[in-house]
Structure formats: structure tokens, C-alpha cells
Amino acid sequence: MIKTEDYVSADPEVCHGKPCFKGTRIMVASVLELFEGGQSTRQILEAYPGLTPQHIQAALHLASELLDNEQFISFRRSA
């Protein structure tokens, strides 16, 4: 299993403390947004040649950890 801390860090001096891939200024949220937009892992790795498949897996693992450790109220649509 990927250890998120091996690939991701959050430093107040880098990108306003947002989680980034270690040694880069590439924010984890940016990669997740590319997935949301329909980009494949291959396309993301082509766009960010400094990343590896393990970086992508760490991003997904971080998102999963964050969602798993939060409590949510019902998502309701307003009329």
C-alpha cells in the first residue's frame, strides 16, 4: 500500500500550505481536478512528467482518507 506521506506534504511556505507532491509545487487538488475532468492517469503523467503512478495513487489515497475521516450532513438540493 502507498504511504501518502512518502509522496505528499503540506508546507505553509509552499502553495499556501495546500497538499503538494513532495519536491514539487504540484497541488494534489490539481491532479484530482484533472481526474474529475475526465483525464486519464496517462494524460496526467504526460502533463506532469515529474510525477509517477505512485504519486497519482497517493493523491487518490489522500482523498479517500480525508473523506473517510469526516462526518457529513445530508447533501440536499435547494428548489
N, C-alpha and C positions, 0 to 999 in steps of 0.2 A: 504494500500500500504506500502511496505517495505521502510523504510528510510535508504538509503545507509550509511549515517554517523553513524547509530546505530551499524553497523556491519563491516565497513571498515574504515581504517585510513591509512594515508601516513605520516610516520615519518622519517625524514632524518637519524635518528640513527638506524632505523630498515630496513633491506633489501634494503639499498641504496635509501630509500625514495619511493620505489615502493608500490602501494596499497596492503595492507595486511589485513587479517581479524583481528579485534581488539583482543588484548591479545594473538596473535599467531605470528609466523613468516611464516605463510602460505600465499603465494602471490596469489592474485586474479587471476593473469595471469596463474598460475599453474593449478588452477581449470578449467579455461576456456580452457586451452590446453587439459585437460582430456576430456572435452566435445567434443572438436574438434576430438580427437582420438577415439570417439565412446563410452566412458564410460557413464554409466547411473548415475543419481543422487544417487541411492542406492549404486553403486560401489564407487563413490567418497566419500560418507559419511562413508563407511566401511574403505576406505583408510585413511581418516582423521576423526577419531571418535570425535574430539573436535568440529567439525562443525555440523550445523543443516540445515534443509531445508531452513531456512530463510537466512543463510549465502550464500547458492547457489543462492537463488533468488536475494539477494543483489548484488552478482557478475554479474549476468545477467543484472540487472537494471543499474549497473555502466557502463557496456559495451554499453548498449543502450543509456544512457545519453551521453557518450563520442562521440559515432557515430552521435547522433542527433545534437550535438553542433559543429560539424566540417564541413568544406567545403572540397569537394574532386574534384580533376581533374579526367578526364576520365581514367579508367584503360584500358590500351592498351597493347596488346601483341606485342612484337617485333618479327619480322620474322627471 
